[in-house]
Amino acid sequence: MPSTTRKNVLLVYAHPEPTSATRHLVEIAIQTLEAQGHTVMLSDLYGMGWKAVFDESDFPIRVNPERLAFIDESGHAYATGSQTPDVEQEQAKLRAADAIILLFPLWWFGMPAIMKGWIDRVWAFGLAYGYQGAGNTYRYGEGGFAGKRAMLAVTVGGPDIDYSARGINGPLEQLLFPITHGTLFFPGMQVLPTFATYNAARIDAGRMASIESAWRTSLRDLFDAAPIAFRTQNGGDYPDRHVLAEEVMPGRTGLEAHIKA
């Protein structure tokens, strides 16, 4: 049974067309989550006119005005409350959220630039990385976002066969690994399997009804479904916090070695 505890859910989406499949998934998410009693927060990146470029203007008070070192400036701005207001507002939503859902079209095998820019600017040093001033001590399963859930809802232009295990584009879950394992799991979130909509530009009414039903089911299970079993840094599989122990998945390399079978 889905959890009946009321939660805060942040929807972050990136698509400029209001009739897109991505926007339709956003509307279904709002309806479904609010019907469950959850509070929905929304970040419509195109609608907000989000500044995607991470640059010197993100640091009104510089540590070093002579050389732009992003880690130093990000850490200083976050620690001293001197970040730009738009970044602080998004971080406030993140802190309040029990779950975050990123909704976007797959553009050239990744997220749109505006969403990447949201991550670049909002994932500050001291919050998403460099947590508690302890370097890489708290990452991959621990960190500033520990205890939160996350999920991707991705609309894909091509057919699912192209993204299958031996498909020409590569498995979708591997293409998205830098986001699910890196962007989301790195700072501590529990990441659910991706909800993918294929052939997104050619959806008839019958298939849309099926997609809506599956999407509502995924949303109802947001706080109950098992997350992807990524290996935690401090759980014993990485004795030096860098490389898998020899006895873990012996002979296996690549992305799949970092997920428990």
N, C-alpha and C positions, 0 to 999 in steps of 0.2 A: 504493500500500500504506500502511496506517495506520502511524504512528510506533511503533517498538518501545521507545523510550526511556521509562523509568518517570518519571512526573510526579506532582505533588501537585495534587489538584483539590478545590476548596472548593464544596460545594453549600449554597446558602442558600435555604431555602424557607419559604413563608408560606401555610399552610392549617390550620385547626383540626380538620378532619375526617380521621381516619386512613384512611377508605375512599374518599377523594376521588381524582379523576384526577390531581391534582397530586401527592399522596403516592405514587400508583402510579408516576408518572414518576421520583420520587426513588428508589424501590426498584429500578427497572430500571436507573437510572443507577449506583447503588452496585454492583449485580451486574456490569454491563458493564465499568465502569471498573476494578474490582478484578480481573476476569478478564483484563484487559489488563496487569495488574501495577502499576497506578497506586495511589497512596495517596489515599483519600477522607477528607476532613474534612467534618463536617456541622454546620450551624447551623439547627436547627429552631426558628424564632423563637417560635411559639406554645408549643411544648414548653418553651422556655427561659424563658417569661414575659418576653420582651424588653420593656424599657421603650421605648415608641415616642416619647414626647414629649421633645424636645430643649429643655432649660431650664436654669435656674441650678444645679440639683443636679448637672449634669454637670461643674461646675467647683468642686471642693472648696477650691481655693486661688485666690482671685480676684485679678486684676490691679487691677480697679476695683470695689470692693464697692458703689459708689453707682449705677453704670449698667451694665447688661448689654450688652456689645458682643460678639457671638458670635465674630467673626473674631479679635479681640484675645484673648479668653479661650480659644478653641480653640487658637490658636497657642501661647499660653503653656503651657497644660496639656500639649500634645503635646511641646513642647520641654523641659519640665522634668520629665516623667514623672509628672505629677499628674492624669492622667485617671482616670476611674473604672475599677475592675477589669474590668467587663464589656466596656467599649470596648477596653481594652488586650488582652484575650483575643481579641477578634474581629480586631483589627489584626494580632496575631501570626499568626493563620490566614491573613490576606491576604498578609502578607509571605512566608509559606512557600508560598503557592499559585502554581502555574504557570498555572492557569486557574481561573476562577470561573464558576459557573452559577447564575443566579437563577431559581427556579421559583416561579410564583405564578399565581393566577387573575386574569383581567382584571376588575377591579371599577370600575365607572364610568370606564372608559377609561384606567385606570392601575393601578398596583400597590396592594395593600392597605396601609393606614396603617402597620401594624407593620413592613413592609419599607421603606417610605419613612423611617420613624423609624430603622431600622438604618443606612440610608445617611446620614441627617442627622447621626447621632452618631458613626459610625465614620470617615466621610470627613473627617478633621481637616485644619485649616489647617497647612501644612507637609508634609503627606503627599499628599492628593488635590488640593489647590489651594494656591497660594502656595508652590510647590515650590522648595526651596533658597533661600528668602527673596527670590526674584526676581520677585515679583508674578505677572503673566500671561505671563512669558517662556516657561515650559514648560507648555503645555497643548495640547489637541487633537492627540494623537499623541505627546506627550512628557509626562514628569512622574513622579510617585512610583510609578505602576503600569505604567510602560513595560516591555515584554517579556512581559507577561501576556496571556492570552487570556480572552475573556468571551463568554457566550452567555445568551440568555433562553430559557426554556421556559415558554410561556404557555398556560394553559387558558382557552378562550373559550366563553361560554355560547351565543352566537349562531352562525348558519351562516357559512361562509366567504364566501358571496356578499355578505353585508352589509359585509365588510371588503375587498372587491376594489377594483380601481382606481377604479371609479365607484360603489362600494357606498355605501349610505345612511349607514353609520357612519364612512366614511373608510377609506383603506388602513391596514391594521394597522401596516405599517412606519413610516408617518407618525405614527400615534398613539403609537408607542413611541420615536420619535425623541428626545424629551427624556431617555429612559433610555439608549438605545444610543449616541447621539452625545454627550449631555450627561454623564450619570452615569458612563458607562464609557469612552468615547473621550477625554473631556476630560482625565482624569488619565493617559492614555497607553495604555490597553488596546487590543488588537486585537479587534474585535467581530465575531463570526460572525453570519450570518443567523439570525433567530429561528425556533425550533421552536414551531409553533402547533398546538394541538389544538382544533378547533372542535366545536360542539354537545357540549361536555364533560359535560353532565348527562344526555345520552342516547346512551351508547356501548354497543352490544351486543358480544357476544363476538367476532363476526367483525371488526368495525371495530377493536376493541381490539387484536386480533392484528396488524392492519395498522399501527396506531399504534406498537405496541411494536417492530415490525420497523424502521420508519422512524426511531424514536428511537434504537435501538441503532446504526443506521448513522451517524446524526449524531454520536453519542458516540465511535464508532471513528475518526471524521474530525476530532475536536476539535482536534488539534494539526497537522492537515495541510490542512484546508479553507481556501479563500481567505476572508479577512475582508471585511466591507463596506468598499468603497473610499472611506472618508471622506477628505476633503482635510485634510492636516496644516497647522497654523498656520504652521510655519516651513519649509514646502516650496516657497514661492515664489508660491503662489496668493493669498496675502493680504499684499501688500507692506507694509501698515501694521499687520499683525497683527489687523486688525479687519474689513475689507471685501474681498470678492473683487476681483481686478484686472479691469479693464474687458474685457480680451480673454478672460477665463475665462467660459465659458457666457454670451456676450453676450445681453442681453435677457431672461435667465432670472432669476427670483427665487424665493424660497421655499426649502423644505427640500431639495428635490432638487438644487439648485445646489451644495450642499456635498458631493455624492457624485460621484466621477468616473464618467463614462459608460463 
